[in-house]
Amino acid sequence: MHLTRRFAAAAFSLTVLLSAAPSVRAATEKPFTQAAFEASQKAGNPILVHIWASWCPTCAAQAPILSEIEADPAYRHLVVYTVDFDKQKDAVKAFGARMQSTLIVYHGTVEKGRSAGDTHAASIKALVAKANR
């Protein structure tokens, strides 16, 4: 009985400590603006541009994969810009995107790769990894 109380107290203390720890989100996600994007490029940051639409089932399938990548500490310097396919037509055109669910990675000003319509975790992770190089 005494051991059970001790275990319960330790488990409670651990729960309190873990819940008090700040939530760590490795990547920084921002809505796209040309000025912010150019500043990230100039700073030499790894960048992911995600062109999406709220009605897009492919974008919805990409979302949990991208969330997992963004939570990975290996991508703590990654800046993710979301571009609304329907509302930011100028940006979509400037990126040369033909469809929503387009992912484009940069390291600074250099485009390292892109994909459209991909919902496979391994290939999306491989694409985003190119931004860190």
N, C-alpha and C positions, 0 to 999 in steps of 0.2 A: 504494500500500500504506500509506504514511504517513498519507494523508488518511482512509483507511478506519479505521485505528486511532483517529485523532483523533475521527472521527464516532462510533465505537463508545463511546469514553470519554465523550463528551458525552451520548450517549443514555443510558448507564448512570447518569451523574450526575443527569440529569433524572428518570429513573425513581426513583432513591433519594430525591430531593427530593420528588417527588409522593407517594411512598408514606409519607414521614415527615409530610406535611401532615395535620392533623387532618381527619377526615371531617366534612363540613358537612351537617347535616340542618337544613333551614330551620325546619320546623314542629316542635312538640313534641307527641308522641303519648302519651296517658295512659289507663289504664283509668278508667272513670267512677266517681266517688264524688260524692255530692251536695255535700259540703263543698268539694271541689276545683273543681267546676263553678261553684258560687256565688262562690268566691274569684276565679275567672277573669272571671266576669261583673262583679263589683264592681270589678276592676282595669280594666275596659273593653276587654278583649282580644277580638280576633276569634276565634270559636270554631266548630268543626265537631263536631257530634255524629254519630257513625256507629253506627247500630243494625244489628248484623250477627249472623249465625249461622254456625257452622263448617261446617254441611252445605249452606249456601245457594249455589247456582251463580251467582246474580246478585251476591252479595257477593264471590265469588271473581273475577268479571269486573270489579268495581269496584276491587278491591285494587291492581292496577298503576296505574290512573288516579290513585287517591288517593296512592300512593307517589310518583308523579311530581310531583303538586301539593305534597306535603309536602317534597320535595327542592328546590323552587323557592325561591330566596332572597327572592322577592317575598312569600312567606308566612312569613317568619322569626318573626313575632309570633303566627301562628296556633296555637291550642291545639286538638288533636284528641282528643276523648273517645270511646273505644270502649265501647259498651253491648252486652253479650251478650244477645241476644233471648231465649234460653232460661233464663238464670240470673239476669237482672236484670229480672224482670217488673214490679216496682214502678216502676223508672225508665222502662221502655218505656211503661207506662200514663201516667206523669206527663208524658211528652213527647207523648202522644196518638198514638203510632205504632201502626199496625195491622199492620205487617209488618216483617220483617227487610229489609235493604237500604235502610233509610230514612236519608237525610242531612238534617240540619237545621243551618242556619248562623245564628249570632248575632253581633252586634257589641255587646259588653257584655250588657245585659239585654234587648236588642231582637232578636226573631227577625226575620231578614232574608229567609228563604226555606227551602223544604224540597222534597224529592223522594223518591219511593219507586220502586224497581225500575229506576232509570235506569242504563244502562251506556254512554252516549255521552260520550266524553271532553269534547267541546265544551260540552255542557250542564252537566256536573258542574263543569267549570272555571268556567263562568259563574256557577253557584250559589255556589261557594266564594268567588269574587271579591266577592260581595255582603257577605261578612263583613268585608272590609277597608274598607268604606265607612261 
